[in-house]
Amino acid sequence: MANHEVTRRKFMWSAGAVAGACALRPLHSPLTFGEFRLRQSYAGGNVPLRDRAEKKGLLFGSSAQQKEFVEDPALEAAFIAQCNILVPELALKWDHLRPTPETYNFAPVDWLLNFAQQNQMKFRGHTLVWQEALPTWFASYVTPQNAQPLLLNHIAKVVGRYAGKVHSWDVVNEVIWPQDRRSDGLRDSPWLRNLGPGLIEMAFRAAAQADPHALLVWNENWLEEESATGESKRAFLLQHLKDHLSRGVPIHGIGIQAHLIGDHSNIGGAHFKQFLNQITDMGLKILVTEMDVRDFRLPNDIGTRDKAVADRYYEFLHTVLAQKSTIAVLTWGLTNRYTWTAHNSPRADGAQVRPLLFDEDMNPTPAWSAVGRAFDDAPSR
């Protein structure tokens, strides 16, 4: 593949020819050069998002699952065409990685890491501490007495296994939830109940010890809206960051999930911009880690709906990419064929949801163009 990297800039294939090659390629076989060329020719000759991002010193990518790549060569080819960073959607979450307290299932992670390496993509780790996606054995097994060694051993083994191969880790995920009415704003989770607030520092220090070169990220949802929830989450996060950084805790970046609601107009306003400035002033990197735009309350008409979704993508990214501390944009899925919002936020009228950059037939949606335009308009890093 490395030898193709120079040649690829001088050679153009049509998207239709490549799609045909994808359809005929046996599963598990190496990608043909024609499929690799999709990176330059997808969407009727438009420059792929990874190239538009790279031009500004940015990364663009998405979440992925091994099963979808194996069963869907068109998705695999589009991912190679468009992305220069990959994050496992499920494989590194505890319920997939830890079938029992004593065993690990690394095979899907290893497969995705190899896929990323073979296709010149960076690789993200998601996630080490999260209150969701816990194994069925967790509730009856974990106690205040064994929670610390369980977590520390998990981080040492998982982060250590992939040391030097992972661009960034979501060390903690969604640990702030003011609605639980704690004075520190932290979420009342199984981890917090067993370990206390010190779990955040514990996790970051353990991850840094296991891989001193990975970017360590605090990943949060609902940071972007001009609402009571958004304002409270931003305030508590800033408070915790100042405290942890003052004590030398190795937090390197903030992940903004950006699961946007398509009919919300209060996204990315003045208070959010101020928050981004404060994060930048702390010397932290910013990553958009799980972006999609849920369209469950938008009009049924596809043209109207797609335009609203695309506008949300552009407006939000235009704001975030104005910060030169922003280094990456990842969507949570690349195509509407596979999106968690289909079951999490379905439409009442039964229509197919359209939150992502490619439709069910792997055609680019207006959101694809909106993301590309946001990259084009962003300042260089």
N, C-alpha and C positions, 0 to 999 in steps of 0.2 A: 504493500500500500504506500509506503513512504516514497518509492520511486514514481508513483503516479502523481504525487502532490505537485511537482513542477509541471508535468505534462497537462494536468487537468485545466490549467488556466489558458491553455492554447487550443483546447478541443471542445466542440459543442455537440451535444446530442439533443435530439428532441425529447420532450417529456413523454410523448406517446411511444416512441421507440423503447425508451427505458421501461415504461410501464409494461410493455409486452415482454421484455426480458425478465422482469420481476415475476410475471405470471408463469413463465416457463421454468424458472430456476427451481431445482429440487430443494426441499427444506433441508437445512443444515449445511448446504454446500456453500463454498466461499462466494462472496459477492463478485459479479463480473465487473470489468472496468466500465461497461456501459451503465451499470447500476450506480457505480461510484460517481459517474459523470452526472447523475441526477442532481448532485450537489450544485452543479453549475447551470443546469438547464431546467430545473423544476419550475412550474408555473409559467410555462410559455416563454422562457428565456429571461425572466426576471431574476435578479441576483438573489441567491438564497439568504436567509436571515443570518446564518452563521457568518457569512462573508460581510454583510452589512454591519453586524456587531463587531467583528474583528477589526474592521476599518476604523472604528472609534475606540478600540482598546477594550471592548466588552465581550462577554460571553453570552451566548444564547443557547438554551436547551430546554429539556422537558423531563418529566418523569416517564418511567418505562417499566414494563414487565417482560420477563423472558418469554412467557407463554404467548403473548401477543406478537412478539417478533417472530417466533418459530412458526406460528400459524398464519401470519399475515405478512408476506414478503413486500407488499406495497407499503405498509407502514414502516417496515424495516428500512426500505430504500428511502422513503421520505425523511425518516429520522436522520439517516446518514447525510442526506442532502442538506438538511436545515440546521442541524444541531452541532455544537462543539462542546457541550457538557451534558452529562446524563446523571440523573438521580434515580435510584430504585424506588418505585412507588410503594412496594410492600416488603421486599425481601429483607430489609434491615430492621424492620419493626419487630418488637419482641415476640409477638404471636406467630410470626413466620420463622424467626431465627432460632427461637428457643422452644422446641417441642416438649422438652422436659427440663427440670432445673439443672440437670447434669449434662445435657446434650445441646449441640448447635447444628443447624442446617445451613452451611455456607454455600452449597452448590449453586443456588440461583444467583447469589451475590457474585460469586466467582465468574459465572457465565456472563453476567452483565458487565463486570469489570473488564473481562477479556474483549467483549464486544466494543466497549468504549476505547480500549487501547488499540484495537485493530483498526479503528476508524478515526483516530486522531482526536478523540474527545477526552475532556477531563471528566472526573467522576466525583460525585458528592455523596456524603453519608447522611442518611436520614432514618431514624433519629435515635439518640441514646437514652433520653429521658422524656417520656410522654405518658400521660394518664390514660390514653386510649390504646387500643391494639395490644393489650396485655394478654399473656397466655392464660388459658383456663386454670392452670395450676397456681397462678400468682396469688390470688386472694387468700387461699387456705395455707399457702406455703410461707409467704413473706411476713415477717414480724419485725418489731423495732430492734430485736437482737441480731437478726441475720440480714437485714436490708442493706446495711453498709457494705459488708463483704460481697454480697450478691451483686450490687451495682458496680463496685470497684473492680471486681473480677470480670464482670461483663465488659466494661470499658477497656480494661487492659487487654483482654483477649480479642475483642472485635476491632478496636482501633489499632491495636498492635499488629494484628494479622494484615491489615491493609496500610500500615505505616509507609509513607513515601509514595503511595499510589492514589491518595484521596486529596482532592483540591480543598474541600471544606466539609466540616461536620456540623449538622444541627445538633448541638450538644444537649440543649434543653428546648422543649417545644411546648408552647401554649401554657406556660407556668403562671402567667398573670391572669386573674379573673376577678375583678373588683366586686362582681355580683355575689361572691362568697362572703363578702363583708369582713374580711380579715383586715386588720390595721395596716398590714404590709402589702395588701393587694394580691397576695399569692393565692393560687387556686388550691382549694381543699381537695387534694388528690391522694391516692394511695401512697405515692412517693413522699409527699409532704407529711402525711400522718405518721409514716414510719421513720422518716429521717429528719424532719424539721427543715427550716429555711436554709440550713447549711448545705442542703443537697446541691444547690446551684454551684457554689464554690467547689464543693467536693467533685462534682462531675467535670467542671472545666479543668481543674488541676489534674485530675486523672487522665483526661483526654490529652492534655499537653504533654504529660509524662510519656504516654503511649506513642504519641506522634508529635514531636516538637515542630514539625514543618507544616502541619495542616492548619488551615484557617478555621478557627473555632467560633461558631455562630450561635447566637441566642435568637431562636425563631419564634415569631408571634403572629397571631391573627388579629383582625379588627383594629388595626392601628391607623387606618387611612381615613376613616369617616369623621366628619365634623358633627359629632354626636356626644352625648354624655359618656357612652361606653368608650368611644375612641379617645376622648380627652382624658378620661380616667386611666385607661390602659397606657397611654403615652406618658402621663405624669408618673405613674408607678414604675414604668420601665426606666425612665430617666433617673429616677431616684435610686433604683437598684443598681443601675450601671455606674453611677457616680460612686456609690458605696463600694461596689466590688472592684472597680478600677483603682480606687484609692488604696486598696489593699493588695494590689498587684495580681488580682485574679486574671488569668489569661483569656479574656474575652476579646476577640478580634473583629467581630462584625455582627450586624443585626440583620436577621432575615425577616422580610415583610412578606407574609404569605400572599396577600392581595387576592383573596377569593371575593371578587367584587360582585355587588348586586346591580344588575343592569338598569333597574329603574330608580336607583338612588342617585340623586344629583349632588349629594353633600360629600363627595369623595375628593380628597386631595386639595383641600382648601388652605386657608392662611395658617391655621394652627398646625396642620400636617406639615406644611412647608417649613414652619419654624422648628418643628420637631426634627425634620431632616437636617436642618442647619445645625441643630444641637448635637445630633449624632455625628455629623461630620467634624464638628469642632472638638469632639472627644477623641478624634483620631481613629474612629471605627469605620470599617467598610460597610456598605449597604448592598444587600442582595434581595432581589424580588424572587421568591423561592417557589411559589405554588400558584401562579396567576391563572385565573379564568374569570369569565364574566357570566354570571348566572342569569338566564333570560326567562325564568319561569313566570314572571309577571309582565313581560313585554308583549306587544301585540303579536298576533299569530302570523300576520303577513311577513314572509321571510325577508323581503327587501327592507322593510321598516325595522324589523328585529335585528337583522345583521348590521344595519347602519348604527343602531343604538349601541350594540355590543362593540363594534369597531371604534366608535367615538369614545367609549369608556376606556378601551385599551390605550388609545392614543393620548387622551387627556391625562390619564394616570402616569403612563410611562414618560410623557413629556415633562411632567413635574419631577419624577424620581430621577430621570437621567440627567436633569440639569445639575444634579450633584455629581461632581467628579469623583466622589467617594463611592458611587455606585459602580459595581464591577460586573454584575451578572443579572440576567433576566431568565427565569425558567417558568414555563407554564406547567400546569398539573394535567398532563396529557397533551398530545399533539392533535388528535383528531376526535371529532364527535362520535366516531365509532366506539370509542372507549373513554367514557367520562364518568367519574363518580357522581356528577350532578344529575345524571339520568335517573338514579334512584334516590339521591339525597334531596334534590330540588326539582322534581318532575313538574311538568306543566299540567294544569288542571284540564286543558283541552285535549290532552293526550298527544300533542304534536312532539316531534323529536326536538330535544334541546340542542342548542347550537352555541355552546360557550367557548369553543376553541378555534384554532387557526385553520383547520382543515375539516371539510364536511365528511359525511359518511362515505362518500365516493372518492375521498382523498383529493378533492379539489380545494385549492386555497379559498378561504372565505375573505370577506372584506377585513376581518380582524387581522389576517396575515399581512395585508397591505398596510394596515394601521401600525402594526408593530414595526414593520420595515421602515415606515416613514418616521416613526419615533427614533429609531436608530440613526437614520439619515440626518435628522435634525439635532441630534445630541452633540454636545461638545466632545472633542477628542480627549482621551485620558492621557 
